[in-house]
């Protein structure tokens, strides 16, 4: 299997995992499931659109999002814990 096939074939499953997690977080803070799922899906759609329209690297876009308590930075660090990826090694 070549790299393009691997990314394109497996990518949607990873996107669904993220979407599911966002929606579940919304449900846990009191949103109805259908609303939480719609908001999560629209958030992912909008985020992907910004990457495609601007051509900016996702790390740059992530770092430009102002959020309370630095949520993306914390989540990003947690997901990379133990990996060899560091902010300074990003393209």
N, C-alpha and C positions, 0 to 999 in steps of 0.2 A: 504494500500500500504506500503510495507516495504522500508527501507532506500535505499537499493541497487536499487530497481525499481525506486524510486523517483529520485535518482541521475542519473541513466543511461537513464531514459526516458526523463528527463527535461534537462540534461546536454548539449545535442547537440544544443538546442535552445539558451542557454546562450553562447555557443561557436559561434554560428552564429551571435548573437548580437555583440559580440566583433569583429568578422571578418568584419561584415558590417561597424562598426565604424572605424576600421583601414582603410578599403578600401575608405570610404567616406573622411577621412582625407587626403588620398593620392590624391583623385580627387580634393579636395579643394586647394591643393598646386600644381596642374597642371598635375598630371599623368592621362593618359587615363584610363577610368574605368576598362577596361579589364586587364591592367597592374597592376593597384592598387589592384584589387581583387586577381590576381595571387600572387602578393607580400604578401598580407595579409594572404592568405591561406598557402603559403609556410612558412611564419613566424610562424604561429600557429602550423603547422605540425612539423617544426624544433624544436620549443620550447617543444612540447609534447614529441618528441623523446629524447630530452636531459633529461627530467624528468624520462622517462622510462629507459634510458640507465644508468644514474648516480645513480638514487634512491634518489637524493638530494631533500630536501623540496623546493617547488616552491618559497617560500619567500627568501630562501638562494640564489637561482638562480637569482631571480629578483634583489636582492641587489648587485649581482656581475656584472650586466650589466652596463657598463659605457655609459652614454648618455649625450648629451648637456642639460644643465639647469635642470638636475635631473628629467626628465619627468616621469619615472615610480614612483618615490617617491611622486611627486605631484599628479599624477593620483590616486595612491593608497590611499593617504590621503583623497582626495576628495570623493572617493567611499566609504570610511569608516566613513566619517563625520556623527556624530550622532549615530554610532553603538557602541557596547560594545567591539569590537575587537580593540586591540592595538598591536603594534609591540612586546611588551613584553609578550603578551598572546598567541603568536603563538607557535605551537608545535615545 
